[in-house]
Amino acid sequence: MSDRNSNGLAAANNQPAKLQTATALPTDFTIELLAKSGHQVSSSSNGDFTVSKYGYWAHCEDLDALKAFARKVGVLK
């Protein structure tokens, strides 16, 4: 039996990656997901966030509100 995947790459560990839940996501990862979908995220020194896209913006009071916004726009499930 070969230790190669169907794409021809060798892998020492064939275990599937563990997916993080939205409650365990770090701030940078949430911002990165929003950025990849075209949103611009700005954070302030008091811990709130402003998200903008297409000239519209949303204010998020904290990380939980930012994650809720990401779920609302379909970036997080």
PDB file of N, CA, C and O in Angstrom:
ATOM      1  N   MET A   1       0.845  -1.186   0.000  1.00  0.00           N
ATOM      2  CA  MET A   1       0.000   0.000   0.000  1.00  0.00           C
ATOM      3  C   MET A   1       0.888   1.246   0.000  1.00  0.00           C
ATOM      4  O   MET A   1       1.886   1.300   0.718  1.00  0.00           O
ATOM      5  N   SER A   2       0.538   2.200  -0.771  1.00  0.00           N
ATOM      6  CA  SER A   2       1.321   3.418  -0.919  1.00  0.00           C
ATOM      7  C   SER A   2       0.900   4.458   0.105  1.00  0.00           C
ATOM      8  O   SER A   2      -0.260   4.503   0.516  1.00  0.00           O
ATOM      9  N   ASP A   3       1.843   5.291   0.511  1.00  0.00           N
ATOM     10  CA  ASP A   3       1.520   6.378   1.423  1.00  0.00           C
ATOM     11  C   ASP A   3       1.277   7.681   0.656  1.00  0.00           C
ATOM     12  O   ASP A   3       1.444   8.772   1.202  1.00  0.00           O
ATOM     13  N   ARG A   4       0.891   7.558  -0.585  1.00  0.00           N
ATOM     14  CA  ARG A   4       0.609   8.742  -1.402  1.00  0.00           C
ATOM     15  C   ARG A   4      -0.891   8.972  -1.497  1.00  0.00           C
ATOM     16  O   ARG A   4      -1.680   8.030  -1.569  1.00  0.00           O
ATOM     17  N   ASN A   5      -1.262  10.231  -1.495  1.00  0.00           N
ATOM     18  CA  ASN A   5      -2.665  10.608  -1.665  1.00  0.00           C
ATOM     19  C   ASN A   5      -3.046  10.489  -3.132  1.00  0.00           C
ATOM     20  O   ASN A   5      -2.192  10.234  -3.981  1.00  0.00           O
ATOM     21  N   SER A   6      -4.309  10.671  -3.427  1.00  0.00           N
ATOM     22  CA  SER A   6      -4.783  10.571  -4.809  1.00  0.00           C
ATOM     23  C   SER A   6      -4.180  11.653  -5.704  1.00  0.00           C
ATOM     24  O   SER A   6      -4.164  11.505  -6.926  1.00  0.00           O
ATOM     25  N   ASN A   7      -3.683  12.743  -5.101  1.00  0.00           N
ATOM     26  CA  ASN A   7      -3.060  13.788  -5.914  1.00  0.00           C
ATOM     27  C   ASN A   7      -1.571  13.542  -6.121  1.00  0.00           C
ATOM     28  O   ASN A   7      -0.893  14.371  -6.727  1.00  0.00           O
ATOM     29  N   GLY A   8      -1.042  12.406  -5.624  1.00  0.00           N
ATOM     30  CA  GLY A   8       0.340  12.039  -5.841  1.00  0.00           C
ATOM     31  C   GLY A   8       1.314  12.577  -4.811  1.00  0.00           C
ATOM     32  O   GLY A   8       2.516  12.335  -4.918  1.00  0.00           O
ATOM     33  N   LEU A   9       0.828  13.296  -3.826  1.00  0.00           N
ATOM     34  CA  LEU A   9       1.718  13.851  -2.809  1.00  0.00           C
ATOM     35  C   LEU A   9       1.822  12.893  -1.632  1.00  0.00           C
ATOM     36  O   LEU A   9       0.819  12.321  -1.205  1.00  0.00           O
ATOM     37  N   ALA A  10       3.009  12.720  -1.116  1.00  0.00           N
ATOM     38  CA  ALA A  10       3.212  11.864   0.046  1.00  0.00           C
ATOM     39  C   ALA A  10       2.815  12.633   1.301  1.00  0.00           C
ATOM     40  O   ALA A  10       3.079  13.829   1.421  1.00  0.00           O
ATOM     41  N   ALA A  11       2.184  11.934   2.222  1.00  0.00           N
ATOM     42  CA  ALA A  11       1.788  12.551   3.484  1.00  0.00           C
ATOM     43  C   ALA A  11       2.108  11.595   4.620  1.00  0.00           C
ATOM     44  O   ALA A  11       1.750  10.419   4.567  1.00  0.00           O
ATOM     45  N   ALA A  12       2.778  12.094   5.640  1.00  0.00           N
ATOM     46  CA  ALA A  12       3.115  11.267   6.787  1.00  0.00           C
ATOM     47  C   ALA A  12       1.882  10.999   7.646  1.00  0.00           C
ATOM     48  O   ALA A  12       1.804   9.970   8.318  1.00  0.00           O
ATOM     49  N   ASN A  13       0.932  11.908   7.627  1.00  0.00           N
ATOM     50  CA  ASN A  13      -0.256  11.793   8.456  1.00  0.00           C
ATOM     51  C   ASN A  13      -1.474  12.011   7.573  1.00  0.00           C
ATOM     52  O   ASN A  13      -1.622  13.081   6.982  1.00  0.00           O
ATOM     53  N   ASN A  14      -2.331  11.036   7.474  1.00  0.00           N
ATOM     54  CA  ASN A  14      -3.507  11.143   6.615  1.00  0.00           C
ATOM     55  C   ASN A  14      -4.764  11.555   7.374  1.00  0.00           C
ATOM     56  O   ASN A  14      -5.869  11.424   6.848  1.00  0.00           O
ATOM     57  N   GLN A  15      -4.616  12.046   8.589  1.00  0.00           N
ATOM     58  CA  GLN A  15      -5.762  12.480   9.370  1.00  0.00           C
ATOM     59  C   GLN A  15      -6.321  13.770   8.785  1.00  0.00           C
ATOM     60  O   GLN A  15      -5.550  14.629   8.357  1.00  0.00           O
ATOM     61  N   PRO A  16      -7.646  13.929   8.755  1.00  0.00           N
ATOM     62  CA  PRO A  16      -8.222  15.169   8.248  1.00  0.00           C
ATOM     63  C   PRO A  16      -7.926  16.328   9.199  1.00  0.00           C
ATOM     64  O   PRO A  16      -7.749  16.137  10.402  1.00  0.00           O
ATOM     65  N   ALA A  17      -7.879  17.504   8.644  1.00  0.00           N
ATOM     66  CA  ALA A  17      -7.627  18.686   9.456  1.00  0.00           C
ATOM     67  C   ALA A  17      -8.817  18.955  10.371  1.00  0.00           C
ATOM     68  O   ALA A  17      -9.966  18.738   9.987  1.00  0.00           O
ATOM     69  N   LYS A  18      -8.539  19.418  11.558  1.00  0.00           N
ATOM     70  CA  LYS A  18      -9.603  19.781  12.480  1.00  0.00           C
ATOM     71  C   LYS A  18     -10.049  21.198  12.154  1.00  0.00           C
ATOM     72  O   LYS A  18      -9.228  22.113  12.077  1.00  0.00           O
ATOM     73  N   LEU A  19     -11.333  21.376  11.965  1.00  0.00           N
ATOM     74  CA  LEU A  19     -11.873  22.697  11.663  1.00  0.00           C
ATOM     75  C   LEU A  19     -12.193  23.413  12.952  1.00  0.00           C
ATOM     76  O   LEU A  19     -12.693  22.818  13.906  1.00  0.00           O
ATOM     77  N   GLN A  20     -11.899  24.702  12.968  1.00  0.00           N
ATOM     78  CA  GLN A  20     -12.204  25.493  14.142  1.00  0.00           C
ATOM     79  C   GLN A  20     -13.643  25.977  14.076  1.00  0.00           C
ATOM     80  O   GLN A  20     -14.157  26.311  13.008  1.00  0.00           O
ATOM     81  N   THR A  21     -14.278  26.009  15.227  1.00  0.00           N
ATOM     82  CA  THR A  21     -15.624  26.566  15.276  1.00  0.00           C
ATOM     83  C   THR A  21     -15.524  28.081  15.364  1.00  0.00           C
ATOM     84  O   THR A  21     -14.463  28.619  15.682  1.00  0.00           O
ATOM     85  N   ALA A  22     -16.602  28.755  15.090  1.00  0.00           N
ATOM     86  CA  ALA A  22     -16.598  30.215  15.090  1.00  0.00           C
ATOM     87  C   ALA A  22     -16.278  30.771  16.476  1.00  0.00           C
ATOM     88  O   ALA A  22     -15.723  31.865  16.581  1.00  0.00           O
ATOM     89  N   THR A  23     -16.614  30.045  17.537  1.00  0.00           N
ATOM     90  CA  THR A  23     -16.341  30.552  18.875  1.00  0.00           C
ATOM     91  C   THR A  23     -14.860  30.467  19.213  1.00  0.00           C
ATOM     92  O   THR A  23     -14.395  31.182  20.100  1.00  0.00           O
ATOM     93  N   ALA A  24     -14.101  29.603  18.521  1.00  0.00           N
ATOM     94  CA  ALA A  24     -12.691  29.433  18.820  1.00  0.00           C
ATOM     95  C   ALA A  24     -11.781  30.179  17.848  1.00  0.00           C
ATOM     96  O   ALA A  24     -10.559  30.070  17.941  1.00  0.00           O
ATOM     97  N   LEU A  25     -12.355  30.925  16.929  1.00  0.00           N
ATOM     98  CA  LEU A  25     -11.544  31.617  15.932  1.00  0.00           C
ATOM     99  C   LEU A  25     -10.827  32.817  16.528  1.00  0.00           C
ATOM    100  O   LEU A  25     -11.443  33.612  17.238  1.00  0.00           O
ATOM    101  N   PRO A  26      -9.550  32.959  16.256  1.00  0.00           N
ATOM    102  CA  PRO A  26      -8.859  34.162  16.694  1.00  0.00           C
ATOM    103  C   PRO A  26      -9.289  35.360  15.853  1.00  0.00           C
ATOM    104  O   PRO A  26      -9.814  35.198  14.751  1.00  0.00           O
ATOM    105  N   THR A  27      -9.068  36.538  16.370  1.00  0.00           N
ATOM    106  CA  THR A  27      -9.467  37.767  15.700  1.00  0.00           C
ATOM    107  C   THR A  27      -8.865  37.863  14.306  1.00  0.00           C
ATOM    108  O   THR A  27      -9.568  38.185  13.349  1.00  0.00           O
ATOM    109  N   ASP A  28      -7.567  37.586  14.183  1.00  0.00           N
ATOM    110  CA  ASP A  28      -6.906  37.718  12.887  1.00  0.00           C
ATOM    111  C   ASP A  28      -7.509  36.806  11.833  1.00  0.00           C
ATOM    112  O   ASP A  28      -7.585  37.176  10.662  1.00  0.00           O
ATOM    113  N   PHE A  29      -7.937  35.622  12.236  1.00  0.00           N
ATOM    114  CA  PHE A  29      -8.522  34.683  11.288  1.00  0.00           C
ATOM    115  C   PHE A  29      -9.875  35.186  10.796  1.00  0.00           C
ATOM    116  O   PHE A  29     -10.177  35.079   9.607  1.00  0.00           O
ATOM    117  N   THR A  30     -10.683  35.727  11.682  1.00  0.00           N
ATOM    118  CA  THR A  30     -11.981  36.286  11.298  1.00  0.00           C
ATOM    119  C   THR A  30     -11.781  37.451  10.343  1.00  0.00           C
ATOM    120  O   THR A  30     -12.485  37.558   9.339  1.00  0.00           O
ATOM    121  N   ILE A  31     -10.831  38.322  10.646  1.00  0.00           N
ATOM    122  CA  ILE A  31     -10.539  39.461   9.775  1.00  0.00           C
ATOM    123  C   ILE A  31     -10.030  38.966   8.423  1.00  0.00           C
ATOM    124  O   ILE A  31     -10.392  39.519   7.385  1.00  0.00           O
ATOM    125  N   GLU A  32      -9.194  37.929   8.430  1.00  0.00           N
ATOM    126  CA  GLU A  32      -8.670  37.383   7.182  1.00  0.00           C
ATOM    127  C   GLU A  32      -9.787  36.820   6.308  1.00  0.00           C
ATOM    128  O   GLU A  32      -9.790  37.028   5.095  1.00  0.00           O
ATOM    129  N   LEU A  33     -10.735  36.107   6.918  1.00  0.00           N
ATOM    130  CA  LEU A  33     -11.856  35.567   6.153  1.00  0.00           C
ATOM    131  C   LEU A  33     -12.697  36.685   5.539  1.00  0.00           C
ATOM    132  O   LEU A  33     -13.114  36.590   4.384  1.00  0.00           O
ATOM    133  N   LEU A  34     -12.941  37.733   6.305  1.00  0.00           N
ATOM    134  CA  LEU A  34     -13.691  38.867   5.773  1.00  0.00           C
ATOM    135  C   LEU A  34     -12.920  39.542   4.643  1.00  0.00           C
ATOM    136  O   LEU A  34     -13.510  39.921   3.630  1.00  0.00           O
ATOM    137  N   ALA A  35     -11.618  39.692   4.807  1.00  0.00           N
ATOM    138  CA  ALA A  35     -10.792  40.327   3.777  1.00  0.00           C
ATOM    139  C   ALA A  35     -10.776  39.505   2.492  1.00  0.00           C
ATOM    140  O   ALA A  35     -10.813  40.062   1.395  1.00  0.00           O
ATOM    141  N   LYS A  36     -10.722  38.194   2.627  1.00  0.00           N
ATOM    142  CA  LYS A  36     -10.731  37.337   1.438  1.00  0.00           C
ATOM    143  C   LYS A  36     -12.034  37.444   0.667  1.00  0.00           C
ATOM    144  O   LYS A  36     -12.066  37.179  -0.535  1.00  0.00           O
ATOM    145  N   SER A  37     -13.109  37.828   1.342  1.00  0.00           N
ATOM    146  CA  SER A  37     -14.381  37.983   0.655  1.00  0.00           C
ATOM    147  C   SER A  37     -14.618  39.428   0.217  1.00  0.00           C
ATOM    148  O   SER A  37     -15.719  39.781  -0.206  1.00  0.00           O
ATOM    149  N   GLY A  38     -13.573  40.265   0.320  1.00  0.00           N
ATOM    150  CA  GLY A  38     -13.660  41.627  -0.202  1.00  0.00           C
ATOM    151  C   GLY A  38     -14.007  42.701   0.799  1.00  0.00           C
ATOM    152  O   GLY A  38     -14.174  43.859   0.415  1.00  0.00           O
ATOM    153  N   HIS A  39     -14.122  42.364   2.068  1.00  0.00           N
ATOM    154  CA  HIS A  39     -14.430  43.351   3.098  1.00  0.00           C
ATOM    155  C   HIS A  39     -13.138  43.982   3.630  1.00  0.00           C
ATOM    156  O   HIS A  39     -12.096  43.330   3.701  1.00  0.00           O
ATOM    157  N   GLN A  40     -13.228  45.234   3.991  1.00  0.00           N
ATOM    158  CA  GLN A  40     -12.105  45.907   4.629  1.00  0.00           C
ATOM    159  C   GLN A  40     -12.444  46.072   6.102  1.00  0.00           C
ATOM    160  O   GLN A  40     -13.496  46.616   6.438  1.00  0.00           O
ATOM    161  N   VAL A  41     -11.565  45.609   6.985  1.00  0.00           N
ATOM    162  CA  VAL A  41     -11.823  45.648   8.423  1.00  0.00           C
ATOM    163  C   VAL A  41     -10.805  46.557   9.086  1.00  0.00           C
ATOM    164  O   VAL A  41      -9.599  46.410   8.891  1.00  0.00           O
ATOM    165  N   SER A  42     -11.307  47.497   9.871  1.00  0.00           N
ATOM    166  CA  SER A  42     -10.447  48.386  10.651  1.00  0.00           C
ATOM    167  C   SER A  42     -10.764  48.182  12.125  1.00  0.00           C
ATOM    168  O   SER A  42     -11.929  48.076  12.507  1.00  0.00           O
ATOM    169  N   SER A  43      -9.733  48.128  12.943  1.00  0.00           N
ATOM    170  CA  SER A  43      -9.946  48.003  14.384  1.00  0.00           C
ATOM    171  C   SER A  43      -9.442  49.264  15.069  1.00  0.00           C
ATOM    172  O   SER A  43      -8.533  49.941  14.588  1.00  0.00           O
ATOM    173  N   SER A  44     -10.058  49.556  16.200  1.00  0.00           N
ATOM    174  CA  SER A  44      -9.638  50.747  16.954  1.00  0.00           C
ATOM    175  C   SER A  44      -8.992  50.309  18.262  1.00  0.00           C
ATOM    176  O   SER A  44      -9.004  49.128  18.610  1.00  0.00           O
ATOM    177  N   SER A  45      -8.444  51.251  18.961  1.00  0.00           N
ATOM    178  CA  SER A  45      -7.739  50.949  20.207  1.00  0.00           C
ATOM    179  C   SER A  45      -8.682  50.524  21.332  1.00  0.00           C
ATOM    180  O   SER A  45      -8.237  49.934  22.317  1.00  0.00           O
ATOM    181  N   ASN A  46      -9.982  50.816  21.198  1.00  0.00           N
ATOM    182  CA  ASN A  46     -10.914  50.431  22.263  1.00  0.00           C
ATOM    183  C   ASN A  46     -11.589  49.081  21.990  1.00  0.00           C
ATOM    184  O   ASN A  46     -12.516  48.703  22.706  1.00  0.00           O
ATOM    185  N   GLY A  47     -11.130  48.342  20.950  1.00  0.00           N
ATOM    186  CA  GLY A  47     -11.601  46.988  20.734  1.00  0.00           C
ATOM    187  C   GLY A  47     -12.780  46.835  19.802  1.00  0.00           C
ATOM    188  O   GLY A  47     -13.283  45.723  19.639  1.00  0.00           O
ATOM    189  N   ASP A  48     -13.243  47.911  19.181  1.00  0.00           N
ATOM    190  CA  ASP A  48     -14.340  47.754  18.232  1.00  0.00           C
ATOM    191  C   ASP A  48     -13.808  47.702  16.805  1.00  0.00           C
ATOM    192  O   ASP A  48     -12.643  48.011  16.554  1.00  0.00           O
ATOM    193  N   PHE A  49     -14.673  47.310  15.875  1.00  0.00           N
ATOM    194  CA  PHE A  49     -14.281  47.098  14.484  1.00  0.00           C
ATOM    195  C   PHE A  49     -15.250  47.817  13.554  1.00  0.00           C
ATOM    196  O   PHE A  49     -16.434  47.960  13.860  1.00  0.00           O
ATOM    197  N   THR A  50     -14.735  48.264  12.426  1.00  0.00           N
ATOM    198  CA  THR A  50     -15.547  48.816  11.356  1.00  0.00           C
ATOM    199  C   THR A  50     -15.269  47.981  10.113  1.00  0.00           C
ATOM    200  O   THR A  50     -14.119  47.805   9.711  1.00  0.00           O
ATOM    201  N   VAL A  51     -16.343  47.468   9.509  1.00  0.00           N
ATOM    202  CA  VAL A  51     -16.232  46.634   8.317  1.00  0.00           C
ATOM    203  C   VAL A  51     -16.884  47.386   7.166  1.00  0.00           C
ATOM    204  O   VAL A  51     -17.991  47.906   7.307  1.00  0.00           O
ATOM    205  N   SER A  52     -16.197  47.446   6.020  1.00  0.00           N
ATOM    206  CA  SER A  52     -16.774  48.161   4.884  1.00  0.00           C
ATOM    207  C   SER A  52     -16.582  47.366   3.596  1.00  0.00           C
ATOM    208  O   SER A  52     -15.634  46.597   3.436  1.00  0.00           O
ATOM    209  N   LYS A  53     -17.533  47.592   2.683  1.00  0.00           N
ATOM    210  CA  LYS A  53     -17.479  46.996   1.346  1.00  0.00           C
ATOM    211  C   LYS A  53     -18.488  47.734   0.483  1.00  0.00           C
ATOM    212  O   LYS A  53     -19.601  48.014   0.927  1.00  0.00           O
ATOM    213  N   TYR A  54     -18.107  48.045  -0.736  1.00  0.00           N
ATOM    214  CA  TYR A  54     -18.976  48.725  -1.706  1.00  0.00           C
ATOM    215  C   TYR A  54     -19.515  50.062  -1.179  1.00  0.00           C
ATOM    216  O   TYR A  54     -20.618  50.464  -1.551  1.00  0.00           O
ATOM    217  N   GLY A  55     -18.774  50.741  -0.339  1.00  0.00           N
ATOM    218  CA  GLY A  55     -19.210  52.022   0.192  1.00  0.00           C
ATOM    219  C   GLY A  55     -20.141  51.931   1.388  1.00  0.00           C
ATOM    220  O   GLY A  55     -20.507  52.957   1.961  1.00  0.00           O
ATOM    221  N   TYR A  56     -20.530  50.724   1.775  1.00  0.00           N
ATOM    222  CA  TYR A  56     -21.343  50.517   2.970  1.00  0.00           C
ATOM    223  C   TYR A  56     -20.432  50.114   4.118  1.00  0.00           C
ATOM    224  O   TYR A  56     -19.350  49.570   3.894  1.00  0.00           O
ATOM    225  N   TRP A  57     -20.862  50.377   5.338  1.00  0.00           N
ATOM    226  CA  TRP A  57     -20.044  50.003   6.480  1.00  0.00           C
ATOM    227  C   TRP A  57     -20.922  49.486   7.605  1.00  0.00           C
ATOM    228  O   TRP A  57     -22.121  49.762   7.659  1.00  0.00           O
ATOM    229  N   ALA A  58     -20.305  48.736   8.494  1.00  0.00           N
ATOM    230  CA  ALA A  58     -20.974  48.219   9.686  1.00  0.00           C
ATOM    231  C   ALA A  58     -20.035  48.392  10.866  1.00  0.00           C
ATOM    232  O   ALA A  58     -18.828  48.180  10.757  1.00  0.00           O
ATOM    233  N   HIS A  59     -20.607  48.779  11.989  1.00  0.00           N
ATOM    234  CA  HIS A  59     -19.825  48.936  13.216  1.00  0.00           C
ATOM    235  C   HIS A  59     -20.063  47.717  14.093  1.00  0.00           C
ATOM    236  O   HIS A  59     -21.210  47.345  14.342  1.00  0.00           O
ATOM    237  N   CYS A  60     -18.986  47.091  14.563  1.00  0.00           N
ATOM    238  CA  CYS A  60     -19.056  45.931  15.449  1.00  0.00           C
ATOM    239  C   CYS A  60     -18.388  46.312  16.764  1.00  0.00           C
ATOM    240  O   CYS A  60     -17.221  46.703  16.783  1.00  0.00           O
ATOM    241  N   GLU A  61     -19.127  46.195  17.857  1.00  0.00           N
ATOM    242  CA  GLU A  61     -18.646  46.652  19.161  1.00  0.00           C
ATOM    243  C   GLU A  61     -17.491  45.824  19.718  1.00  0.00           C
ATOM    244  O   GLU A  61     -16.659  46.341  20.463  1.00  0.00           O
ATOM    245  N   ASP A  62     -17.439  44.540  19.361  1.00  0.00           N
ATOM    246  CA  ASP A  62     -16.399  43.653  19.890  1.00  0.00           C
ATOM    247  C   ASP A  62     -16.216  42.465  18.946  1.00  0.00           C
ATOM    248  O   ASP A  62     -16.821  42.416  17.875  1.00  0.00           O
ATOM    249  N   LEU A  63     -15.382  41.512  19.348  1.00  0.00           N
ATOM    250  CA  LEU A  63     -15.091  40.360  18.504  1.00  0.00           C
ATOM    251  C   LEU A  63     -16.336  39.513  18.268  1.00  0.00           C
ATOM    252  O   LEU A  63     -16.526  38.991  17.169  1.00  0.00           O
ATOM    253  N   ASP A  64     -17.184  39.370  19.282  1.00  0.00           N
ATOM    254  CA  ASP A  64     -18.413  38.589  19.101  1.00  0.00           C
ATOM    255  C   ASP A  64     -19.317  39.224  18.046  1.00  0.00           C
ATOM    256  O   ASP A  64     -19.921  38.519  17.238  1.00  0.00           O
ATOM    257  N   ALA A  65     -19.408  40.542  18.053  1.00  0.00           N
ATOM    258  CA  ALA A  65     -20.214  41.230  17.050  1.00  0.00           C
ATOM    259  C   ALA A  65     -19.589  41.091  15.659  1.00  0.00           C
ATOM    260  O   ALA A  65     -20.307  40.989  14.664  1.00  0.00           O
ATOM    261  N   LEU A  66     -18.258  41.086  15.589  1.00  0.00           N
ATOM    262  CA  LEU A  66     -17.575  40.901  14.308  1.00  0.00           C
ATOM    263  C   LEU A  66     -17.856  39.503  13.755  1.00  0.00           C
ATOM    264  O   LEU A  66     -18.108  39.350  12.560  1.00  0.00           O
ATOM    265  N   LYS A  67     -17.815  38.480  14.620  1.00  0.00           N
ATOM    266  CA  LYS A  67     -18.120  37.117  14.192  1.00  0.00           C
ATOM    267  C   LYS A  67     -19.578  36.998  13.753  1.00  0.00           C
ATOM    268  O   LYS A  67     -19.880  36.309  12.779  1.00  0.00           O
ATOM    269  N   ALA A  68     -20.488  37.677  14.477  1.00  0.00           N
ATOM    270  CA  ALA A  68     -21.902  37.659  14.097  1.00  0.00           C
ATOM    271  C   ALA A  68     -22.098  38.302  12.734  1.00  0.00           C
ATOM    272  O   ALA A  68     -22.897  37.822  11.930  1.00  0.00           O
ATOM    273  N   PHE A  69     -21.377  39.380  12.467  1.00  0.00           N
ATOM    274  CA  PHE A  69     -21.456  40.021  11.156  1.00  0.00           C
ATOM    275  C   PHE A  69     -20.918  39.089  10.074  1.00  0.00           C
ATOM    276  O   PHE A  69     -21.501  38.984   8.995  1.00  0.00           O
ATOM    277  N   ALA A  70     -19.810  38.418  10.362  1.00  0.00           N
ATOM    278  CA  ALA A  70     -19.231  37.481   9.400  1.00  0.00           C
ATOM    279  C   ALA A  70     -20.192  36.353   9.080  1.00  0.00           C
ATOM    280  O   ALA A  70     -20.262  35.906   7.935  1.00  0.00           O
ATOM    281  N   ARG A  71     -20.934  35.887  10.077  1.00  0.00           N
ATOM    282  CA  ARG A  71     -21.959  34.867   9.836  1.00  0.00           C
ATOM    283  C   ARG A  71     -23.095  35.424   8.985  1.00  0.00           C
ATOM    284  O   ARG A  71     -23.604  34.749   8.091  1.00  0.00           O
ATOM    285  N   LYS A  72     -23.482  36.651   9.271  1.00  0.00           N
ATOM    286  CA  LYS A  72     -24.600  37.287   8.561  1.00  0.00           C
ATOM    287  C   LYS A  72     -24.310  37.433   7.064  1.00  0.00           C
ATOM    288  O   LYS A  72     -25.205  37.248   6.239  1.00  0.00           O
ATOM    289  N   VAL A  73     -23.075  37.760   6.715  1.00  0.00           N
ATOM    290  CA  VAL A  73     -22.726  37.933   5.312  1.00  0.00           C
ATOM    291  C   VAL A  73     -22.248  36.632   4.663  1.00  0.00           C
ATOM    292  O   VAL A  73     -21.883  36.625   3.488  1.00  0.00           O
ATOM    293  N   GLY A  74     -22.249  35.530   5.424  1.00  0.00           N
ATOM    294  CA  GLY A  74     -21.930  34.226   4.865  1.00  0.00           C
ATOM    295  C   GLY A  74     -20.464  33.847   4.847  1.00  0.00           C
ATOM    296  O   GLY A  74     -20.082  32.886   4.180  1.00  0.00           O
ATOM    297  N   VAL A  75     -19.642  34.581   5.563  1.00  0.00           N
ATOM    298  CA  VAL A  75     -18.215  34.252   5.613  1.00  0.00           C
ATOM    299  C   VAL A  75     -17.958  33.129   6.618  1.00  0.00           C
ATOM    300  O   VAL A  75     -17.121  32.262   6.368  1.00  0.00           O
ATOM    301  N   LEU A  76     -18.652  33.134   7.728  1.00  0.00           N
ATOM    302  CA  LEU A  76     -18.572  32.070   8.739  1.00  0.00           C
ATOM    303  C   LEU A  76     -19.882  31.303   8.753  1.00  0.00           C
ATOM    304  O   LEU A  76     -20.944  31.845   8.446  1.00  0.00           O
ATOM    305  N   LYS A  77     -19.785  30.037   9.113  1.00  0.00           N
ATOM    306  CA  LYS A  77     -21.001  29.222   9.216  1.00  0.00           C
ATOM    307  C   LYS A  77     -21.257  28.835  10.628  1.00  0.00           C
ATOM    308  O   LYS A  77     -22.238  28.147  10.911  1.00  0.00           O
TER     309      LYS A  77
END
